[in-house]
Amino acid sequence: MYSFPQLTERITRELDSLSFPQSPEMLYQPVRYALLSGGKRIRPALLLMCADLFLQRIDKSHVSAALGVELFHCFTLIHDDIMDNASLRRGRPTVVSRWGVSAAVLSGDAMLIEAYKLVSSAGGSGALLNAFNRGATEVCEGQQLDMDFEQLPAITEEQYFAMVGKKTAALLAAAAAMGAIAANAADADVQHLYGFAYKLGLAFQLQDDYLDVYSTAAEFGKATGGDVAAGKKTFLFVATAEALTGQERSRFLQLMQSSQLPPAEKVEQAKHFYAKASAVQRLKDTENTLFTAALQNLAQVSAPQERKEHLESLAFALLQRKK
């Protein structure tokens, strides 16, 4: 059995060994930069951990599928940073801030193509590629919903979870399902692992919403308060808009739609409304509910309990993270 740190170390080595052409430099240099700029490697490690539940050894085909998922994730981050005009990612300048929009678009496209090459090279049944395609499509749908919601004064909790379920949870769930599929697990186990990772992904996003406001840039690895400054509909936003009434709610919505305030001042005012609405407590309660439900899905997987301990440890670590 492999632990999360063991697998992330292996994934990092495998990413280091990926070969990209030297020319055109402006296409491939940003690709190498993005891949080697760190990251938690949660999705590829999750794929391999789920495969490891049912296998005696992880082979090259499983690693190829995992690397494909990670390259797709890195591609989405490059394009997200273009859309958000973000300057920092993982404590380093983003590809778009360093090389510009055109180079970022093209290098992201090259990563997407490489991701499909790697997943396709993993072989196996069409179910593996179908699971990847489903997750990849839902990420794009979730990103579009996120941008659509920026134009709305408020959204419901149901709309919020529909968006983050696609944007964040779907690729985690796809990775878990792909690991089980690659290990020829039973359909029921594939579904239980999908449910485990999907609910864990929702809880992960709640923690991300919290850290964006209440962490520091040094801890978080990128500028904090970015979601507030951009008027994004995070869980804290939704919980506050639903809890406040009358003039207070109107003032809060006006604040979140404002583009005139300096970001730091807007974040401080938002925190004031979050406190009035007990939004952080509601976030933590919801996060705990999702976490419990995720572990219930994992408990139903037919693998021996001792083989699931590393996945449980990963789940706990993700919800206790500071970045």
C-alpha positions in Angstrom: 0.0 0.0 0.0 1.2 3.5 -0.9 0.7 6.6 1.2 -0.2 10.0 -0.2 3.3 11.4 0.3 4.9 8.4 -1.4 2.6 8.8 -4.4 3.0 12.5 -4.7 6.8 12.0 -4.7 6.5 9.5 -7.5 4.2 11.7 -9.5 6.6 14.7 -9.1 9.4 12.5 -10.4 7.3 11.3 -13.3 6.3 14.9 -14.2 10.0 15.9 -14.1 10.8 13.2 -16.6 8.1 14.2 -19.1 9.8 15.2 -22.4 8.7 18.3 -24.2 10.3 19.8 -27.3 12.6 22.8 -26.8 11.1 24.7 -29.7 9.0 26.8 -30.0 10.3 28.0 -26.7 7.4 30.3 -26.0 5.0 27.3 -26.3 6.9 24.7 -24.1 8.7 26.8 -21.6 5.4 27.9 -19.9 4.3 24.2 -19.9 7.4 23.1 -18.0 7.1 26.1 -15.7 3.5 25.3 -14.8 4.1 21.6 -14.3 7.1 22.2 -12.1 5.6 25.0 -10.0 4.5 22.7 -7.2 0.9 21.8 -6.3 -0.7 19.2 -4.0 -1.0 16.5 -6.8 -4.2 15.5 -5.1 -6.0 14.2 -8.2 -3.3 11.9 -9.6 -2.5 10.6 -6.2 -6.1 9.9 -5.6 -6.3 8.0 -8.8 -3.4 5.8 -7.8 -4.6 5.4 -4.2 -8.0 4.2 -5.5 -6.3 1.7 -7.9 -4.0 0.6 -5.1 -7.1 -0.5 -3.1 -7.5 -3.5 -5.5 -4.0 -4.1 -6.9 -0.8 -5.7 -5.8 1.3 -3.2 -7.8 0.8 0.0 -9.7 2.2 -0.1 -13.2 3.1 2.3 -15.9 -0.4 2.5 -17.4 -1.9 3.6 -14.0 0.8 6.3 -13.7 0.1 7.5 -17.3 -3.6 7.9 -16.4 -2.7 9.8 -13.3 -0.3 12.1 -15.1 -3.0 12.8 -17.7 -5.4 13.9 -15.0 -2.7 16.2 -13.5 -1.9 17.8 -16.8 -5.5 18.5 -17.4 -5.8 20.1 -14.0 -2.8 22.3 -14.7 -4.3 23.3 -18.0 -7.5 24.4 -16.3 -5.4 26.5 -13.8 -3.6 28.3 -16.6 -6.9 29.2 -18.3 -8.6 30.1 -15.0 -5.7 32.5 -14.3 -6.3 34.1 -17.7 -10.0 34.6 -17.0 -9.4 35.9 -13.5 -6.4 38.0 -14.5 -4.6 36.4 -11.6 -1.0 37.3 -10.8 0.0 34.6 -8.4 -0.5 30.8 -8.3 1.2 28.6 -5.7 3.3 31.6 -4.6 4.8 32.2 -8.0 3.8 34.5 -10.9 1.1 32.9 -13.1 1.9 31.9 -16.7 -0.4 34.7 -18.0 1.3 37.3 -15.9 4.8 36.1 -16.9 4.3 35.4 -20.6 1.0 37.1 -21.6 -2.4 35.9 -22.7 -1.5 34.5 -26.1 1.3 32.3 -24.7 -0.8 31.2 -21.8 -3.7 30.1 -24.1 -1.4 28.1 -26.4 0.6 26.5 -23.6 -2.6 25.5 -21.9 -3.8 24.0 -25.2 -0.6 22.0 -25.5 -1.0 20.7 -22.0 -4.6 19.6 -22.8 -3.4 17.6 -25.8 -0.7 16.0 -23.8 -3.2 15.1 -21.1 -5.3 13.2 -23.6 -2.2 11.4 -25.0 -1.4 10.2 -21.5 -4.9 9.0 -20.6 -5.3 7.3 -24.0 -1.9 5.5 -23.6 -3.2 4.0 -20.3 -5.2 1.6 -22.4 -7.9 -0.6 -20.9 -11.6 -0.3 -21.7 -13.3 2.8 -23.0 -14.7 3.3 -19.5 -11.4 4.9 -18.4 -11.5 7.6 -21.1 -15.3 8.0 -20.7 -14.7 8.8 -17.0 -12.0 11.3 -17.9 -14.2 12.9 -20.5 -17.1 13.3 -18.1 -14.9 15.0 -15.5 -13.2 17.2 -18.0 -16.5 18.4 -19.6 -18.0 19.1 -16.2 -15.0 21.3 -15.2 -15.6 23.5 -18.2 -19.3 23.7 -17.4 -18.6 24.6 -13.8 -16.2 27.3 -14.9 -18.8 28.8 -17.1 -21.4 28.7 -14.3 -18.9 30.5 -12.1 -18.5 33.3 -14.6 -22.3 33.4 -15.2 -23.0 33.8 -11.5 -20.7 36.8 -11.3 -23.3 38.7 -13.3 -26.1 37.8 -10.8 -26.9 39.7 -7.6 -27.3 36.4 -5.7 -27.6 32.7 -6.1 -29.1 29.9 -4.1 -27.2 27.2 -2.2 -28.4 24.7 -4.7 -27.0 26.7 -7.6 -23.7 27.1 -5.7 -23.3 23.3 -5.2 -24.3 22.7 -8.8 -21.4 25.0 -9.9 -18.7 23.7 -7.5 -19.8 20.1 -8.0 -18.7 20.6 -11.6 -15.8 23.0 -11.3 -14.0 21.3 -8.3 -15.6 18.0 -7.3 -16.1 16.4 -10.7 -12.4 16.0 -11.6 -11.6 14.6 -8.1 -14.5 12.1 -8.5 -13.4 11.3 -12.1 -9.8 10.6 -10.8 -11.1 8.2 -8.1 -13.4 6.4 -10.5 -10.6 6.1 -13.1 -8.3 4.5 -10.5 -11.0 1.9 -9.7 -11.7 1.3 -13.3 -8.0 0.9 -14.1 -7.9 -1.8 -11.4 -10.9 -3.6 -12.8 -12.9 -2.9 -9.6 -16.6 -3.8 -9.5 -19.1 -1.2 -10.7 -20.4 -0.7 -7.2 -16.9 0.1 -5.9 -16.4 2.6 -8.8 -19.6 4.4 -7.8 -18.7 4.4 -4.1 -15.3 5.8 -4.7 -16.8 8.4 -7.1 -19.2 9.4 -4.4 -16.4 9.6 -1.8 -14.3 11.9 -3.9 -17.2 14.0 -5.1 -18.3 14.8 -1.6 -14.8 15.3 -0.5 -14.3 17.7 -3.4 -17.3 19.7 -2.3 -15.9 19.9 1.3 -12.5 20.8 -0.3 -14.1 23.8 -2.1 -15.8 25.0 1.1 -12.4 25.0 2.7 -11.0 26.9 -0.3 -13.7 29.5 0.0 -12.8 30.0 3.7 -9.1 30.2 3.1 -9.5 32.8 0.4 -10.8 35.2 3.0 -9.2 34.1 6.3 -5.8 32.8 5.2 -2.7 34.9 4.4 -1.1 35.1 0.9 2.0 33.3 2.3 -0.1 30.4 3.6 -2.5 30.3 0.6 0.1 30.6 -2.2 -1.8 33.2 -4.0 -3.4 36.6 -3.3 -6.2 36.3 -0.7 -9.5 37.9 -1.0 -9.5 37.4 -4.7 -13.0 35.8 -4.7 -14.4 38.8 -2.8 -12.8 41.3 -5.0 -14.2 39.6 -8.1 -17.6 39.3 -6.6 -17.6 35.5 -6.9 -20.5 33.6 -5.4 -18.7 31.5 -2.7 -20.4 29.6 0.0 -19.7 32.5 2.4 -21.5 34.8 0.0 -24.5 32.5 -0.4 -24.8 31.9 3.4 -24.7 35.6 4.1 -27.1 36.6 1.4 -29.6 34.0 2.7 -29.2 34.9 6.4 -29.4 38.7 6.1 -32.7 40.6 5.4 -33.9 44.1 4.5 -31.4 46.9 4.4 -28.5 44.8 5.7 -28.9 42.3 2.8 -29.1 45.2 0.3 -26.0 46.8 1.7 -24.1 43.4 1.5 -25.1 42.8 -2.1 -24.1 46.3 -3.0 -20.7 45.8 -1.4 -20.1 42.5 -3.3 -21.1 44.1 -6.6 -18.9 47.1 -6.1 -15.7 47.5 -8.1 -14.8 50.9 -6.6 -13.4 49.8 -3.2 -9.8 48.7 -2.7 -9.7 44.9 -2.4 -8.4 44.9 1.2 -11.2 47.2 2.3 -13.9 45.2 0.5 -12.7 42.0 2.2 -12.8 43.6 5.6 -16.3 44.9 5.1 -17.3 41.5 3.7 -16.0 39.8 6.9 -18.2 42.1 8.9 -21.3 40.8 7.1 -20.1 37.2 7.3 -19.8 37.5 11.1 -23.3 39.0 11.4 -24.7 36.1 9.3 -22.7 33.4 11.1 -21.6 32.3 7.7 -18.3 30.7 8.8 -20.1 28.5 11.2 -22.6 27.4 8.6 -19.7 26.7 6.2 -17.9 24.5 8.8 -21.1 22.7 9.7 -21.8 21.9 6.0 -18.2 20.9 5.5 -18.4 18.4 8.3 -21.6 17.0 7.0 -20.1 16.4 3.5 -17.0 15.0 5.1 -19.0 12.4 7.1 -21.0 11.5 4.0 -17.7 11.0 2.0 -16.4 8.6 4.6 -19.7 6.7 4.5 -19.2 6.2 0.8 -15.6 5.0 1.4 -16.8 2.6 4.1 -19.0 0.8 1.5 -16.0 0.0 -0.8 -15.4 -3.7 -0.7 -11.6 -3.4 -0.2 -10.3 -4.4 3.3 -10.4 -1.6 5.9 -6.6 -1.5 6.3 -6.3 -0.8 2.6 -8.5 2.3 3.0 -6.6 3.9 5.8 -4.4 6.1 3.5 -7.6 7.5 1.8 -9.1 8.3 5.2 -5.9 10.1 6.2 -5.9 12.1 3.0 -9.5 13.1 3.5 -8.7 14.4 7.0 -5.6 16.2 5.8 -7.4 18.0 3.0 -9.9 19.5 5.5 -7.3 20.6 7.9 -5.1 22.3 5.3 -4.0 25.9 5.4 -3.4 26.4 1.7 
